[in-house]
Amino acid sequence: MADADTAAAEPPKRKNADLPVRLVSAVVMIGLAVGAVMAGDPWFDWFVLAVVLATYVEFLLLVVKATPNVAFRLASLLAGAVYIGLAGLMLSRFPLEIVVGVVGAVVFVDTFAYFFGRTLGGPKIAPAISPSKTWAGLLGGIVGATVWIAGWIQFVARQATGDMAEVFGGAGYVQILIMGAATAVAAQSGDFLESWLKRRAGVKDSSKLIPGHGGVFDRTDGIIPVVLLAGVVLGAAR
């Protein structure tokens, strides 16, 4: 009864009470990323390497917690090294315009998915893996990615020269919509992969490294597959 009385006496936690911390962390993360991009090599390469290593360590810890099976752990750690490492290598080799395009697309996917999901609600995609993900959110992600890619092509790709202009500059409405849909699906697939691992591991966040945001993997889960998708598209066009 004493515990119940104590719990009842405690004031309820305010919704979004950690918002100031989240905002400060977001500003710091954006500042570091923009600073690394603007500084160029070798600072950008070192920044990408640090993010890759932090992401992989968190992935490793999730895998260890998710299963006691040694063979599965080893296979997962090898697959994760290829998955995360290859994305990091591609990102470090992308021209600045592609880096901006990829990161911006993922930000728009997440933002539009959040607002569409919260506003429209509706059926869940895979409630056993990620209860917050809805089909409306995926639709929002497609809209967001398409809007971003359309603007990026118009103001960046078509003003560029070389492979980037050749690959993206002539894209029409249908191609842009296809790219938007593929980007949104890729980003949310990466999110689902991490959500599944966290479910198996019994944790909410990949770590507590970033105040208010969880771990580095929580921030890079959607970027990794989009970077790989962009790398495949660029590689196929050459």
DABELHU-V814821 format. One line per field, one symbol per residue. ss: DSSP state (h for helix, s for strand, l for the rest). phi: phi as a letter, one per 20 degrees, with the letter a starting at -180 (. if undefined). psi: psi as a letter, one per 40 degrees, with the letter a starting at -180 (. if undefined). A space follows every 50 residues. Layout:
# DABELHU-V814821
ss=???
phi=???
psi=???
This chain:
# DABELHU-V814821
ss=lhhhhhhhhlllllllllhhhhhhhhhhhhhhhhhhhhhlllhhhhhhhh hhhhhhhhhhhhhhhhlllhhhhhhhhhhhhhhhhhhhhhhhhllhhhhh hhhhhhhhhhhhhhhhhhhhlllslllllllllshhhhhhhhhhhhhhhh hhhhhlhhhlllhhhhhhllllhhhhhhhhhhhhhhhhhhhhhhhhhhhh hllllllllslllslhhhhhhhhhhhhhhhhhhhhhhl
phi=.ffffffffffffffmfeggfffffffffffffffffffmfeffffffff fffffffffgffffffbeffffffffffffffffffffffffeffgffgf ffffffffgfffffffffeemnfefbgfdbfeedffffggffffffffff ffffddffeecngffffdfefeffffffffffffffffffffgfffffff emcecfadfdgncndfffedgefgffffffffffffee
psi=dddddddddhiihihfdedddddddddddddddddddddaiedddddddd ddddddddddddddddiehddddddddddddddddddddddeeiiddddd ddddddddddddddddddddbaiidgdddgeehidddddddddddddddd ddddecdeeiiadddddddehadddddddddddddddddddddddddddd efididafdhheebiddddedddddddddddddddde.
